[in-house]
Amino acid sequence: MSKYTTLLLPAVLLLASCATPDPNEGSGLAASAPAAEATLLLDGVPPPEARIATRLKPYLEARAASFLGWTAEGGVLVSTRFGSTAQLHHIAQPLGAREQQTFLAEPVLWAAAARQGEREVWVYQHDMGGNEAFQLSVMDPLLATTRLLTDGRSRNERPILSADGRQLAWSSTARNGRDSDIWIAPVDGSAAPRAVYTPGGSWYPLDFSPDGARLLVQLYRSITDSELWELELASGAARNLFPDAAPAARPMARYHPTSGEIWLASDYAGEWVKLYRFDADRQLWPVGDAERPFDVEGFALSPDGARVAVVTNDYGASALYVHEIESWTEVGKLTIDHGVMFRPQFSADSSQVAFGLSGPKTPGDVFSLTIPEQVLVRWTRGEVGGLPREQFTEPTKRHYGAFDAGIFGLPRQVPFYIYLPAGEGPFPVVIVVHGGPEAQTRANFDAWAQFLTRELKVAVLEPNVRGSSGYGKTFLSEDNGLNRQKAVDDLRALVGWAKAQPNLDPERIVVSGGSYGGFMTLAAATQFPEQITAAVSTVGISHFVTFLESTSEYRRDLRRAEYGDERIPEVRAFLEQISPLTQAERISKPLFVLQGLNDPRVPVGESRQIVAAARARGVPTWYFQANNEGHGFRRQENREAALIATVQFFEAHLLKGRKDGGPERLGD
């Protein structure tokens, strides 16, 4: 066993709720009850307190509805949670009843209305035990029958339907567990699923041609490097549509439903992802506003081919634009500064475009915009746990100066959001770093930030350090490989900024984050521990070399493109140097580590080895492990338990002796 993966946990509390395989076998973990009965493993974490659960639960009961797609008769499919996990629901009319269609232990992640003979059926993607071995199933709502389409073992993702709803294409690791191949199957089950393209690498289907004979497919290497290919299904022949082009992002592509012309989004011409059409003469033409600095992050073509709907991300602000294609006349527009729109899709008659919307006071709802009347129709009204949503805190978009210089020699400006409690302060601070790292914190609904701000009177800062998306291709790539330290330095600069603010408490600053944000948290705990009060890492990378060697094989090369290839000696040396585990002797502040046992991305050993290293130094260290979860906590009961424990950790290490008169314990 590697020196990085041995962990002895001396005092374990097991909460029993269901039977699972022994999660501690061969790990060196001690247990006080049969591990086969454990759902949660808590070590160094006090038992959950009812007073915290009572105050926290309304925030966690905020119920989102995620838009999945239209049905043929004009209803919508949504994913929403009424129990432990989000399930598929059908809504026949605006603000109609949410009719639950699936009742799985695992969440439903995607769904669409398909055709089986003359009937409409639902095709949906669902998880399996938190290990991200996603599967596809077909449900006949009329007969109340369900059929598993995939093998029950491999990872199956990015499903798309043909225009007539009768064929399904997706990406699967079924062939060898490593490569993501292109597979297709008839929805009605008249033929077995088959692999149609298996060249090796990470391939994903994007769209069927209008006649169903061809597929647009993507070869993905990284967020800034992907290729667009066209695959002939009958012959298996494939061609690169841009064989001589420089590396660029090509995240989306669609066939025009009547002309067959290809529309795509790409940043090949500059900093920003823009919309283009690729005509029959192989000429690439910009569509719409190609000059303004914002990304196109979603688009949809109407089934009649007359209109296009585009969702943009303008430094975090969402906007929806609908245009008549031939005249390029704007026939619909919706802009919001505080909130995020996603997944635009036209109805079958092309008269409406539906989308999901999440904002500080909206946990996640479905809307549609009628065209050309521009009437906004609300399909769902998400609950907020009985809380007065008008009192929710709206974040402010700000910038702070990095340590290095940017344009004109001035400090580089790093964007962030800040949630401030009512009052003068100085407030304790919780900094939340997003994962990815190619993600972006935006002003969508954040139940945790609302709870911290309103109930604990804590200021929440959410930075978009270098490597975040939404600010141009250069900013996105500035942390890659040997530049990883720039992102960590951006976080350190934010801690410095917070310490200098009169309404923030310089002696009470916690850094937290999940996945890559967990690495950033552990980097703060090891690189500048004297600047922070405590750290909370969820499924965080503690050592880049052990992470790259143990993450699921299908994603190893994808992560090497971001972090560097550990097989190259000089890169390995850098990764060793920057890894928190290498600098664990510097950990001096209390640490809380949370992990899902079945995590295929950041395996459990990453958390266990940093816990062992911190405890070897005598640092107060809490460890929380959910044995039926993967990369984070999707089950409501586990999420609730994790956040109750986090509040207890804050009470022990952040809130005591605060200067602003706020509560030292929830309920004080």
N, C-alpha and C positions, 0 to 999 in steps of 0.2 A: 504493500500500500504506500502511496506517495506520502511524503511528509506533510503535504498540504491537505490531505483528506482524512486525517485521524482526529477525532473529536470525542472528548469525554465530557458528558454533561452529568454532574453529580446529583442534582436534585430536580427530578422531573415530575411535573403534575400532568396527568393525562385526563382529558375530558372524554368520557365514553359516550358515543351516540350511534355508531354503526360499525359493522364488521369490515375490516380491511386487512390486507396482508401486513405482516410485521414490518413496519417502516424502519426499525432499528437494527434489523439483522445484519451482522457483519460490520456495523458502523462504530461500535464502541459505546453506544448510548446506553445509559442505565435507565431502567424503568421500574416504577412502583406498582404497575398493573399490567395485565397482558396487553401488549401493544396491538394485538389483533383487534381489540375493541376500540382503538383510539381514532378519533377524527382530528383532534387538536393535540399537539404536544407543546406544552408550555414549560420553559425552564428559566427560572429566575423571575418569572412574571407572576404577580400576585393574582389571586382569584378575581374574576370580574365582579364589579360592584353594581348593584341594581340602580343606585342613584345616578350613575353615569349612563347606564343603558336607557333609563327613562328619559333623560334629556337628549341623548344622542339619537334615539330611534326615530323621532319624527323627521329628522334631516335625512336619514338613510331610507325612509319610506317615500321620499320624493320619487315619483314614478315617471320614467321616461318612456316615450313611444318612438321607436326608430322606424323610419319609413323604409320599406323593402321593395314595394312595387305596386302597380295597378293590377286589378283583375279585369277580365273581359267585360263584365257588366258595369264597370265604373266604380267598384269599391276599391279598397286598398288593403294590402297586407302590411302588418307592422310587427315588430318585436317589442314585447313589453313584459314586465315581471309582476306577477301577483303572488308568487310564492318564493321559492328559493332562487330560481334562475329565470332568465328571460325566455319566453316561449312565443311561438307563432300565433298571431291573432288575425282575424278577418273583421273589417269594418265595412258595412254595406253602404253607408251614407255618412256625410259630415256630421260629427258629434254623435254618431250612432254607437251602439253597444260594441264592445270589443269581444268578439266571439273567439274563445281560445280553441286552437286547432291541435296543438301538440302538448303533451304532458310528460316531458322527459326530465330525468334527473340533471341532465346537462343542458347548457344554453343552446338555443337556436341562433345562428349567426348570420344567415342569409336565407332568403326564400324568394320564389317567383311563381307566378301563375303560368302553367304549361298546359299542353294538350295531350290527352290520351284518348285516341279515337275522336269522338265528338264531344267529350266531356272535358271540363277544366279540372286540372289537378294541381296540387302544390308540390313543388320541388324545394327541398330545404337542406341546409348544411347545419350540422350539429357537432358538438364536441364529444370526446370520449374520455372521461376521467381526468380532464385537465391537462392531458399530455399532448394536446393539439394534433392528435390523429383524427382529423376532421373527416366525417363521413357525409354522404349524400343519400337522402331518402326521398321517395315519392309517396305522397298521400292522396288518396281519393276521398275528398270530403263527403261525397254522396254516399259511398259505401262504407265509410269509416275504416278503410284499410290502409296499411302502410307497408311499403316494400323497400328494403335496403338496396341501394343501387351499387354501392362500392363494397370493398372486401372486408370492412370492419377492422382493418389493421393499419393500412398505410395512411399517409397524409393526403387529403383531397381538398383542393381549394380553387378559388377564382372561377366558380362555375358561371357559364353563360348559356343562354337559350337562343336557338335559331328564331328567325322572324316569325315563323308559323308556330313556334312553341313546341315542336315535336322532337327536336334534337337537343341534346345537352352536351357541351364540351367543358372540360375542366383540366386542371393540372394535378398529377398524382405521382407519388413516389413508389407506387406499387411494384415497379419493375425491379428495383434494387435497393430501395430505402434511402438512396442518396440523390439521384437525379430526379428532377421534376419534369415529367413527360406530358404530352398532350394526349388526352383520352376523349372519346366520344361514345355516346350510347343513345338509342331511341328512348324517349321518355316512357313509352308504353311497355317496355321490357321485351319487345319482339325479337331483339338480338342482344347478345351479351356485350357489356362494355369492352372496348378494344383500344389499345394504344395506337395512335395514328402518326405520332412523330416522336422519335426517341434518340435524338442526336447526343444527349448528355448535356448537363447544365441545368439552369433554372428557366423553364419555358412556361408561359402562361397564355391562355387564349384571351382574345380581346373582343372579337366580334365574328359572327357568321356573315357571309355575303348574303344579299337579298334572296338569291336562289338556293342558298344552303350548300353550295358546292365548294366554297372556299372558306378559310379561316384567316383572320388577322391574328398573328401570334407575336408575343414579345419574348425576346431573350434578355433576361435581367441579370446584370452584373452588379450594379449598385444604383443608388438613387440618382446618380449623375451619369450613368452609362447603361443604356439599354438599346437594343436593336429592334426594328420592326420588320417582320417577315410576313409573307403571304404563303399559305399552305393549300395546295390542291388536294382535296380529300380523296378523290378517286384514285389518283396516281401516287400520292404521298410526296410529290415534288414540292420543294419550297424555294423561295427566292427572297433574298435580302432586298428590301425596297430602297435602301440607301447604302449600298455596299462601299462607297468611297467617302462617306461622311465621317467627320471627326466624332469622337465619343460625345454623346449628348443624352439627356433624359427624354424619353418618349413614353410617358406614363399612361396615355390614353389614346385609343384610335377606334374609329367607327366607320363602317360603310354607310354612305348616303343611301337611304332606303329605296329610292327610285332610280337614281343614276348609277349607283354602285361606286361613285367617287369616294376616295378615302379621305376622311377628316381626322386630324391628329393634333395632339398637344405636345409641344416640345420646347426646350430651351436652346435649340441648336444655334440660333442666331444671336444669342446674347445672354444676359443675366436672368431673364424671366421666362417662365413657361407660357407660351402663347399658342393661339389656335391657328391651324393651317389646313388647307385642302390640297390634296395631291391628285392632279387631274390625269386624264387618260394619256396625255403627252409626257407624263412623268415630271411635270413642273409643280413646284411647291409654292403656293400663294398664301400670304398672310390673310387672316380673316379678322375683321374688327380692329380694335385698338391695339396696334403693335408697339406703340411708343411709351405708354404710361408704365411706370414701375410697379406692376402687380403680376401675380401668377394666376393663370387659369387652372383651377383645381377640379373642375368638373364640367362636362357639357353633354347635351342630349339633342338628338335630331328627332323631329316629329315624324310619326309613322307616315304621314302624307308627303314628307320631304320638303315642306314649305317653310319650316321654321327651325331655328336652333336656339336652345337655352344654354346660357353660359354662367357658371358660378365662379366668381373671382375672389381672391384673397389679397386684399390691399393692406399690407402690414398688419394683418390680423383682423381687419374688418371685412365682412362678407357682403357680396352684392350679387344679385341675379339679374341678368339681362336677357330678354327674348327679342329676337329679330326675325323679320321676314327675310329669307335668304336672297331672293331674286333682287329685291329693291334695297336691301339692307336698311329697312325701316324698323325702328324700335317700336315694338308692340307690347312690351311688358318690362317693368323695372321694379326692383325692390332692393333697397340698401339698408344695412344695419351696422352700427359701429360696435355695439355690445351684443355679440352673438355670432353663431356659426351656422351657415346653411350648407347642406350636403345632399348628395344623391339626387340631382334633378332628373325627372322622368316625365315624358308626355303620356297623357291618357291615350287609349286606343283610337279615339276620334280626333286627336291632336288639338282639342279645344282647351286643355288645361295642362299645366306643368306642376307636378307635385314635388315636394322636397321636405327634408327634415330641418328643424330649427331648434337650436339650443342656445340659451342665454342666461345671464345671471339670475333672472327671475322666472325662467322657463326651463324646466328640467329636460325637456326634449319632447317636441310635438311635431305633428304632421300638418302641413298646409298645402294648398294648391292655389295657383294664380290663373284665373280665367283669361283667355286670349280671344279677342283683343280688348275685352271690357276692362281688364285689369282689376277684377274683384278678387280680393284675398279671401279664400275659404279655409276655415279652420276645421280639421278633421278630428283632432284629439285635444283634450284639455288635461294636461298632466297634473297629477296631484303633487302637493308639496307638504305632505305629512300633517295637514291641518295648520301649518304655519302661515303667518301673514306675509305673502310674497312681496307686497309693496315695501316691507321693511328689510328685505334682503339687501345686502351690500353690493353696490356696483363697483367693480375694480376700476382703477385709474391706470391708463397706459403711460408709462414713463420711460426714461433712458438714464443710464449712468455711464460714467467714464471708465473705460478699461485702462490697464496699465500701459499699453502700447499706444502709439500714435496712429491716427488715421489721416484723413484728408487735411491739408494745410498744417500738418504737424499737431493738430489738436487730438486729444484722447479719443480713441475709438469709442463709439457710442453703442451700448448694448441695451436692447429693449427688455422691459419687464412690466408685469402688472403688479399692483399693490392693492390689497384689501385692508382698509383701516377701520378699526372700531370707532364708535362714537366716543367723544371725549378728547382730552388733551394729551394723555400719555404721561410719561414715556411707556409705550407698550412693549411687552415681550414680543419677540419676532420668531416666526417659523418661515424658513425659506424652503420652497418646494421646487425641486429640479425635475423637469420632465425626462422621459426615457427617449429611446430611439437609437442613437442621438438625433436622428433626422426627423424629429417631430417639432411641434410648435405649441406652446401654451397660448391659448386664446381665451376670450371672454365667454366661454360656454358655461353651462351650469356646473357648479363645483360645490357639492353639499358639504364637503370637508372644510373648505375655506369659509363657507357661511357659518358653520358650527364654530370654528375657531374664533372667527371675528365677533360673532354675536354672543356666544355663550362663555367663552374663556377670555374675551377681550384681548385677543392676540392679533397682531398685525401679520398678514400673510404676504410674502413676496414670491412671485413666480417668474423667474428669469428665462429668457431665450438666449442662452449663451451661444458662442460660436459653434457652428455645426447644426443649428436649428434651421428648419425650412421656413419659407415665407419671406425671406429677406434677400433673395437673390442667390445665384449660383456660387459666387465667390464666398459669401458668408457661410453657405451650406458646407463648403469643402474645406474651410480654413482650419478645421480641427482634425482632418484625416491623418492617419498614419503617425509620422513623427511630430506632428503638430498638436497632439492631444493635450499637451500642457497648456495651450492657449485657452482652451475651454475651462480648465481648472483655475487658471489665473483670472478668467472672467468671473467665476464664482467668488473667488477671494476678494476681487474688487467690489462685488456687491455687498459682501460682509463689511468691508471697509466703509462703503457708502452708508449702510444701515447704522453703523456705529457713530457716524457723524451727524445723524438726524436728531434734532431736539425732541421729537415726539416718539422716538424709538429707544428702547433700553439697550445700551451697548453691552451690558453684562448678561443679557438673556437672549441669546440667539441660537436657535436650533436649525441645523441643516437636515433636510429629508429628501427622499426621492426613491423612485422605483426603477429597476432594470439598469439602464445606463445612468439614470438619475441616482440609483443606488451606488454605482461606482463613484459618481461625483460626490455623494455624501461621504463615502469611505475615504475619498481623496481629501476632503476637508478635514476629516478626523485624523488623518495621518500627515498632511502637509502643513496645515495651519491650525492645530488643535487649540492653541492659546487664544485664537480669535473667536471660538464658538463655545457654547455651553454644553451641548450634547448633540448626538446624531442618531437618525432613524433611517435605516437602509432596508428597503424591501426588494427581494430577489436581485440583489446587487452583485456586480462583478467585483471580485476581490483580487483576482490575479489574472491578467489577460492571457497568459500562456496556458494556465490550467483551464481557463474558460474556453479558449479556442480549441484545445485538445479534447474537451469533453462535451461541448455543445453538440446538438444533433447534427449528424453528418450532412444532411441536406442543406444546412444553412452555414456550414463552416466557411466555404469560399466567399459567401456573401458578406460575412463578418470580417474576413481578411481584407476585403476591399475597403472597409471603413477603418479598421484598427491597425492593419498591417499584418504581414505574413510572418508568423512566429518561426517558420522554418528557415528564414533568412537570418544569419547570425547577428548582424547589426540591428535588425528590427527586433529580434528576440531580446537582445540586451536592453533596448529602449523600453520594451514592454515590461521586462522584469523591473527596470528602474522606476517606472511610473506606477506600477501596481501597488495598491494599498497594502497588500500582504507583505511586500518587501519592506515597507516602512512601518510595519505594525508596532515596532518598539516606540513609536512616537504617539500612539494612542494614549490619551490621558483623560479624556472626558467620557461620561457615560454613553453607552452604545446600546441601541435596540435594533435587532436584526430579525426580519420576518421573511418567511420562505414557504413556497409550495413544494411539497415533496416530489411531485411528478413533473416538475418544470423541465421542458425539453430545450429551452433556450439558455437559461442560466441555471445549470444543474445545482442540486442542493449542496454539493460539496463546496461551492463558492461561499455560501453563507456559513457553513460549519467551520471552515478553516479560519475565517476571520474572527468568529466567536472564540475559537480555541486560542488564537493568538492574543486577543484582547484579555481573555481571562488569565492567560499566563502572566500578564503584567499586573494582574490584580485590579483591572478596570471594571467597574460595575457594568455588567453586560446581560441584557435580557435576550431570550431567544424564543420565537413564536414560529411553529411549523404546522401548516395545514396539510394533512396526509391525503386529502382528496382534492387537492388543487394543483395547478401548474404555475404558469407565469403570472402571478398575481392572484387575486381572490374574486372569483366570479359568483360564488354562492353567497347569498345574502347573510346567512348565519355566520359564515367565516369572516366576511368583511366586517360585520358588526363586532365580532369578538376581537378582531385585529385592531379596530379603532378604539374600542373600550380600553384595551391594553395600552394603546398609544396615549390616550388621555391620562391614564395612570402614570405612565412614564413622564409625561409633561408635568404632572402634579409633583412628582418626586424630584425632577431635575430642572424644570424651567420656571415654574410659577412661584415657588417659595421665596418670600422676602421681596416680592415685586414692589416697584416704587410708585406705581400709578394708582394704587388702591383697588386694583381689580382682584378677582377671586384667586386664591391660592389653591382652592379645591372647588370643583364644580358643585354649585349649590350654595357656596358661602355667600 
